[in-house]
Amino acid sequence: MAQLIFRFIAGGLIVSLFAALGDVLKPKSFAGLFGAAPSVGLATLTLAVIMDGKTYASIEARSMTAAALAFLAYACITCRLLMRFHWPALPATVATLAVWLSISLGLWIGILR
C-alpha cells in the first residue's frame, strides 16, 4: 500500500512540474506536450530506479525509446495521409496502426528481445 501511495505522489509531482514548465513556454501548445508523455515516462523511470534498481530502469528506458520511435513513424505517416492526401481521420489512424505495430514488433524482435 505504501508503494502505491509513493507512486501516486511521485508521479503526480513530476507530471505537475512538467505541466508548469509547459505552461511557461511559448507557444501554449507545448503545455499539453510537456504535461503528457515525457512526464509520465520520467515518473515511471524514477520509480523504476527507486523500486527495482538502475538495471531494470535501463531496460524500461530502452523499451520507451523503441516505443517512441515507432510512435514517431506512426505520427509522421498519419500526418502525411491527413495533410497531403486529405484522408479522413479515422481511416488514416486505423490504417497506420499496422505501421506502428510492424515497427514496434520489428524493434522488439530485432533489438529488445
C-alpha positions in Angstrom: 0.0 0.0 0.0 2.9 2.4 0.8 4.4 1.7 -2.6 1.1 2.7 -4.3 0.9 5.9 -2.3 4.6 6.8 -3.1 4.0 6.1 -6.9 0.9 8.3 -6.8 2.7 11.2 -5.1 6.0 11.0 -7.1 4.1 10.6 -10.4 1.8 13.5 -9.6 4.7 15.8 -8.7 6.6 15.0 -11.9 3.6 15.5 -14.0 2.8 18.7 -12.3 6.3 20.0 -12.8 6.2 19.3 -16.5 2.8 20.9 -16.8 4.1 24.0 -15.1 7.1 24.0 -17.5 4.8 23.7 -20.5 2.6 26.5 -19.3 5.6 28.9 -19.1 6.9 28.1 -22.6 5.6 29.6 -25.8 3.6 28.6 -27.8 1.0 27.3 -25.4 0.7 24.1 -27.4 3.8 22.9 -25.6 1.8 22.7 -22.4 0.0 19.6 -23.5 3.2 18.1 -24.8 5.1 18.5 -21.6 2.2 17.6 -19.4 1.8 14.1 -21.0 4.3 11.6 -22.3 7.6 12.9 -21.0 6.4 13.5 -17.5 4.8 10.1 -17.3 7.9 8.4 -18.7 10.2 10.2 -16.3 7.9 9.3 -13.4 7.9 5.7 -14.5 11.7 5.7 -14.8 12.2 7.4 -11.5 10.0 4.9 -9.7 11.7 2.0 -11.5 15.1 3.2 -10.3 13.9 3.6 -6.7 11.9 0.4 -6.5 13.8 -2.0 -8.8 17.2 -0.6 -9.5 19.2 1.0 -12.3 19.4 -2.1 -14.4 15.7 -2.6 -14.6 15.2 1.1 -15.3 17.7 1.0 -18.2 15.6 -1.8 -19.7 12.5 0.2 -19.3 14.2 3.3 -20.9 15.3 1.2 -23.9 11.8 0.0 -24.4 10.4 3.5 -24.1 12.9 4.7 -26.7 11.8 1.9 -29.1 8.1 2.8 -28.5 8.9 6.5 -29.2 10.5 5.7 -32.5 7.5 3.5 -33.5 5.1 6.3 -32.5 7.2 8.9 -34.4 6.8 6.9 -37.6 3.1 6.4 -36.9 2.5 10.1 -36.3 4.5 11.2 -39.4 2.7 8.8 -41.7 -0.7 9.7 -40.3 0.1 13.4 -40.6 1.1 12.9 -44.2 -2.1 11.0 -45.0 -4.2 13.7 -43.4 -2.5 16.8 -44.7 -1.2 15.7 -48.1 -3.7 13.1 -49.2 -6.7 14.5 -47.3 -7.8 11.2 -45.8 -10.5 11.3 -43.1 -9.0 10.9 -39.6 -10.5 7.5 -38.7 -9.2 5.6 -41.8 -5.8 7.3 -41.6 -5.2 6.5 -38.0 -6.6 2.9 -38.2 -4.5 2.2 -41.4 -1.3 3.4 -39.8 -1.8 1.3 -36.7 -0.4 -1.6 -38.9 2.8 0.6 -39.4 3.1 1.2 -35.7 2.6 -2.5 -34.9 5.2 -3.6 -37.6 7.8 -1.2 -36.4 7.2 -2.0 -32.7 7.4 -5.7 -33.3 10.4 -5.3 -35.5 12.3 -3.3 -32.9 11.3 -5.7 -30.2 12.4 -8.8 -32.2 15.5 -7.2 -33.6 16.8 -5.2 -30.7 15.0 -5.6 -27.4 14.5 -9.3 -27.1 
